Amino acid sequence: MHENRTTYPKRKAQMFQQLQELPKKYKVMAVIKMTKVRSTQILPLRKTLKGQVEFVCVKDDEEDD
């Protein structure tokens, strides 16, 4: 089992900070689980909703940087 950490990789700390700012910037947010969703399924949505929606994807990887 993983031990509790006191420091995190810079990249993960920046992503966490960005995620904390999103509710302040937008009135509506949606959080979805994207398991088994291919980029070919997401790309048309991104193109169609460009300028209206911001897609922020966070990968839950187990490796430590």
Secondary structure as GFF3:
##gff-version 3
##sequence-region A 1 65
A	DSSP	alpha_helix	10	25	.	.	.	ID=ss1
A	DSSP	alpha_helix	39	48	.	.	.	ID=ss2
###
